[in-house]
Amino acid sequence: MKLTYGNILATYFLASESEIRQGVAWYADANIIANRIANSYSLSSRIVAGVIAALSPSNKWERNIKDADNFCRVFAADGDPLALKVSTYGRNRQKALSILNGEDIDATLNGRKTVAFYHCIAGDDGHVCIDGHAYNIWMGERIPLDSVPSIGKGLYASIAGDYIQATALINRVCQTGYTAPQVQAITWTAWRRMIGEKNDKK
């Protein structure tokens, strides 16, 4: 019987030592950034993680962080964050503001990928962020990101579950202690190198 997570394993075992280190540190580093922004503006780090996730779609990581920092800075100064230009969809600014105003983060984000991204940044290991690259890794083929099919609830749960199972097998075989978000980030880092992808969109 073919493992449904075999392609995830194959990508993991093609990762370099550097890519493994990067992947292991990716969400931990993001959490440090969220805490730094939170401390700068007397905010909760979970709220900042939510703001980062809200402003993340189609946004490069470095700009994502800059946008989130600016958004939080203006909010803390009683300004109007909605007047800021951000490098994501306009409606996501309202989501970020709603989160800053204390609205429920999961309900406000209301998207499986962005909700999982928020939880991963916040350090919740039970969530796996499934983006277009993660789908391609799972499929074992390169599909243009704008051609990746809509990942509905059932498919999302299946892919996330396969990342969790792949992580368990890797930990058992390699005697490691990775979380599923770390394996997702490791394979994401290796995959981008394998396909020649140089940008850092999440």
N, C-alpha and C positions, 0 to 999 in steps of 0.2 A: 504493500500500500504506500503510495507516494505521500510524503509529508507535505501538508499544505503550507508549511513554513520553511520548506527547503531552500527557497530562493533567498530568504532572509539569512539563513545560516551561510549560504554560499557567499553572500556579500560580506557578512561579518568576517569570514575567514580569508577574504581578500583585502581586508583593511590592514594598513601599515601600523606599526607601533605608534607612530605620531598621530595617526587618525584615531586610533583607540584612545589615546590620551585626550585628544581634543573632544571626542564624543563623551567620554566619561565626565569631563569637566564642563561640558556645554551648559547644561541647565543649572549646575551649581554656580557657574560664573554669572548666569543670567539672574539667579536669585541674589547674588551679591550686588549686582547692579540695581535691582529692584529695592534692596535694602538701603543702598546709598541714596537713591532718589528719595525714598521715604523719609530717611533721616534728615535730608536737606530741607524738606518742606513740612515736617511734623505730620506725616501721613502713615497709614498702615502699609506695611510691605505687601500684604495681600491685595490691597486696593491698587497699589502701583503695578503689581503683576497683572491685575485685571486691565489697567489702562494700557500697559504694553501690549497685551493680547488684543485689545480692542483696536489698537492702531497698527496691528501687524499685517493684515491681509495685503498682499502684493507690495509689501514695503521691505526694503533692504534693512538688515538688522541694525547697522550703525545709525541709519536714519530713523528707524523705529525707536531706538533708545533716545535719540535727540528729540524726536517729536513728543515722546512720553515725558521727558524731562521738562520741555517747554510747557506742555499742557499742565503738568503738576505745578510748575513755578507760577504760571499765570493764575491758576485756580487759587493757590495759597495766598496770592497777593490780592485776592478779590477782583481779579480782572475777568475778562471774557475769553475763555479758551476756545470757544467756537469761532473766534475771529482769526485764529491761527491757521496758517497753511500747513497741511500735513500730507505726507506722501502715501495716502491710502484713500479709500472711498469716503466721500463726504459724510455719509450716514454714520460712519464709525466714530466721528468726532462726538456725536451726540451720545453714543454708547459710552465713550470714555468719560464724558461729563456726568452721565447718569451714575456711573460707578463711583466717581469722586463724590457725588452727592449722596452716596450710601445705598443705592439700589442694589438688589441681589446680583452678584457678579455673574453666576451661571446663567440666570434668567435673562440678564441684559445682553450678554454675549450671544447666547441663543444660536450657537453653531458648534457642532461636535468638535471640529478641529480647533477653533479658537478657545473653546472651553477647556479642551485638553491641554492646549498650549499654556493657558493661564495656570492650570493646576501643576503642570510640569515646572514652570518657573517658580511657583510657590513652594515646590518641594514635595508635592503629593505624588508618590511613586506608583499609585494605582491607576494612573492615566497614561495613555500613549497618544502622542500627536501624529495623526495620520494625514499627511499632506500628499500632494501629487508625487513627490519623490518617494515617499514611503509606499504609496500604491505601486509605483513602478518597480521598486525593490521587491515587493511581495509578488508581483507578476513575473519578475525576472526579465523584463524587456523595457526598452526606452520608448515611452509614449510622450509626445509633446505635451507639456503641462496644460495647454489650453484644449487638449483633446482627451484628457483624463475624464472618464465618465463621472457623473455625480455619485458620490459615495454615500449612499443612504444608510439608515440606522443599522440594518442587518449586516450589510457589507462592512461597515465601519467596525461593528462589534467583532466580526469574524477576523478582520485584518489585525485589529488591536489584540485579540485573543491569540493570534498566531505569533505576534511579537512577544507576548508574555510566555508562550510555550517555548519559543526559540531561546528566549533568555534563560529559562529554566534548564534547557538542555545544554546551552553553552556553559552555564555555571556548574553543572554536574560534570561535564566532560573536561572543562578547562580548570576546574576548581577555582572559579572566580566568584565574585559576589555582586555582579551587575544588577541594576534595576532595568525594567523594560524600557523606560525613557532613555537610559544610557545606551542600550543596544540600538534603539531607534536612532539616536544621535550619532552613534558610531557608524552605522550603516549609511545614514544620510550623508555623513562626511566622506566616507569611502565612495559612495555612489556618484557624488558630484565630481570627484576626481576621475572616476572611471568613464564618465560621459563627457568630460571636458567642461563641466559647468564651473564658472568662476564667480558667479554672483552669490549673494548670501540671503536670498529671499527665503522666508519661511512660509 
